């Protein structure tokens, strides 16, 4: 019964508010009317950035919120397809083999993200929004002066390296020192001894340039921090990047001499709170500290084939109090091929499970739904949808409990309501997807409003429900 579902989540009442279509439509109307040019961008202390969902900036392209959702679904599908291509690759995400030091190009697929952060670039402190990507190990942005038709049009002022007094090009020698030659995206150009890179993303967008460094500035202490970045000179792939963002910030796991932001900032703490999809509020990305209590934690699992990714130790899944039956070994890495496991990805909107597991998961979810009529014809890309109540009655859906490592309260991430279902074209649809891969992806619909603390010293990823919004 609906009442029994309510009792299940009294232990975490903030996670359960009734789903009411009228309230949801009003919230979405407010979101669609938001003026992105008037977003607050408060001065941030050192190593802290303001974060927004990308739809805040792209919503003006769509006639209504459902059209915006359809675009998000398409991005999610493209992201999952690109990740599947990496997992099926013989050499893995990082290429695996040493690259010859010759000035030729190599395509590497990384994809993009669902959230952006605000940066002040160079000594001129040019404000740009950059996409966040936990699956990438490079920070790059468009770098003027641009040649004709080489840079895409962006909404913010273009960073010009010739105007920054702190800009420097990173050089290399014939042995590739100071270039990450273990990754085939980077190489030493022997004509001018510059570290170069060439990346093609899953949607066939592409960026090329050289590695440089410059300062970014935090306004509270007026503190400039020098970082290495890709000075992007050529973005002429088959598909242009979106104009609202000037580049991509790799938030991949820190590795020695890496180009990701965690690698460059050092320390072991990265905290990130992701605003909900309907929110126009800003949140925070911060390094070295976390303000959240870190009530629920998963163990970070290192995968040598995908060293930038954040894999975690999912152990069991429950819907209400019913366990989705599967051996815990299902989630373990199979060492001979590094398959299995689940990882957290800021570029994927919805959670993906292996199809065999998802089929059982969906069956139990449907069995646990009470007094809400199922839609005979669901809407793509979902296969389980429920009808709105014609009288505007509040609805409560089953909760999903993810346990990491063991079954107890300190390892449980409880997902409820809008973290479980998405409202689309008058239906409430189960916001999980089955796919033909042995791996699982913990997507952002499930983590919206959740404070994430990545601690690579303790090897934990902590979840704090309703930490932002």
Secondary structure, 3 states (H helix, E strand, C coil): CHHHHHHHCHHHHHHCCCECHHHHHHHHHHHHCCCHHHCCCCCCCCCEEEEEECHHHHHHHCCCHHHHHHHHHHHHHHHHHHHHHHHHCCCCCCCCCCCCCCCCCCCCCCCCCCEEEEEEECCCCEEEEEEEECCCCCEEEECECCCCCCCCCCCCCCCEHHHCCCCEECECCCCCCCCCCCCCCEEEECCCCEEEEEEECCCCCEEEEEEEEEEEEECCCCEEEEEEEEEEEECCCCCCCCCCCCEEEECCCCCCCCCCHHHHHCCCEEEEECCCCCCCCCEEEEECCCCCCCCEEEEEECCHHHCCCEEECEEEEEECCEECCCCHHHHCCECCCCECCEEECCCCCCEEEEHHHHHHHHHHHHHHCCCCCECCCCCCCCCCEEECCCCCCCECCCCEEEEECCCCHHHEEEECHHHCEEEECCEEEECEEEECCCCEEECHHHHCCCEEEEECCCCEEEEECCCCC
